[in-house]
């Protein structure tokens, strides 16, 4: 792999994962700075030259105790915009968890379609490509974006892991009714690979139902 022209950044909240990605590519993470201000504003900037480079920015957009999902989204948007101002060849946003992906359609009158709004925000700051994993609704994700998109699935990795466990102890559980279809698809794939019957269930209010 040619990495001379490649730069991989990872925002602080995703730095551990970004470090693993960089290590697998046999490169170092590109340096950047994130500053906090007393009024809650923040600034993100690259600390190295990105002109003419192929840039990847890793940022998983989930809320945690340190940053809300909105904080992470705004940081990513501002950072991509700042990078685009510095004339790279391309900027790819690698977003393992894409926020607001579940709000992909109107279920009530005047409902927002936030998946499309997030796509518009990313495109507005100039992102060239978006890579994410296991989105809530693949068709809605693909239709929301006008820039290039890639969608990765974790099923092969999970199957590889669970293949090493005793198959008699395996059960695929969905956290709610909405996840049953995806859980069932995974159960079928796992069953096909193991050659044994795999049980399934879903959780509702901490109660398992077969």
Buried (B, 14 or more C-beta within 10 A) or exposed (E): EEEEEBBBBBBBBBBEBBBEBBEEBEBEBBEBEBEEEEEEEBEBEBEEEBEEBBBBBBBBBBEEEEBEBEBBBBBBBBBBBBBBEBEBEBBBBBBBBBBBBBBBEEEEEEEEBBBBEBBEBBBEBBBBBBBBBBBBBBEBBEBBBEBEBEBEEEEEEBBEEBEEEEBEEBEBEBEEEEBBEBBBEBBEBBBEBBEEEBEBBBBEEEEEEE
